[in-house]
Amino acid sequence: MITEEFRSVVESFNDKLAGIPGEITGIKLSEDKWSLKEIIGHLIDSASNNHQRFVRLQFGDLVNFPPYEAESWVRVQKYNEMDWKELIALWYNYNRILLNVIGCMDDKAADNVWKAGERESTLGFLVKDYYRHLKWHIDQFGNRLSEINGSKQDGLEG
């Protein structure tokens, strides 16, 4: 179920994160845009929630496991107050754990279903969707980094 592409995504993004100066990572360009720290915090939350799904679904179908409410989780955890290096280390190590969990999955479990209300998703779909979601946020992160760098050059740093 695991592919080398997933591993490559995690490794290359981690390398990129390590080169970003911590002093810019908490900049919020507006109230409705996450900072770089908040994007990584959200990705930690995503890893955490999906870890539970990936493991629990190997035992059978999962009914009414709570969904993840991104905005509330990011707001309550106050990622902007956390140390940048600690955040990226946690994100990286959590994803390394997920790579291991996925690599050890029994292929038969891929059809087990998470039922949340009217929505049903197989474990196989959730694994693929996790990495689709990760790649989407990596693009968002790159765009936000460009916006921050542009605002710093324009003297709009906040």
Buried (B, 14 or more C-beta within 10 A) or exposed (E): BBEEEBBEBBBEBBEBBEEBEEEBBBBBBEEEBBBBBBBBBBBBBBBBBBBEBBEBBBEEBBEEEEEBEBEEBBEEBEBBEBEBEEBBBBBBEBBBEBBEBBEEBEEEBBEBBBEBEEEEBBBBBBBBEBBEBBBEBBEBBEEBBEBBEEBEEEEEEE
